[in-house]
Amino acid sequence: MRVDGRRPEGPDADWIHLPDPVADAIRGLSERLGAIERRLEAIDGERSEAVVRQLRRKQGPSTAGG
C-alpha cells in the first residue's frame, strides 16, 4: 500500500490489524438478536424459521491490500 507514492511507516501503518467498530457492532447485535430469539422460543414454544448465524472474524489475507 502506498500513500502519496510512499509506504506508510509508524504505528498507524498497520491498518490490517486495526479494530473494526462496525463489525463489532454488527456482531453484538447478532448476539443480542440470537438471545432474544432463544428467549422468545422458550416463551412461545415455537422455533422461528429464520436463523441468525453466529458471526466470526474473517481469517486469511486482508482485503485492505498492502
Secondary structure, 3 states (H helix, E strand, C coil): CCECCECCCCHHHCHHHCCCHHHHHHHHHHHHHHHHHHHHHHHHCCCCCCCCCCCCCCCCCCCCCC
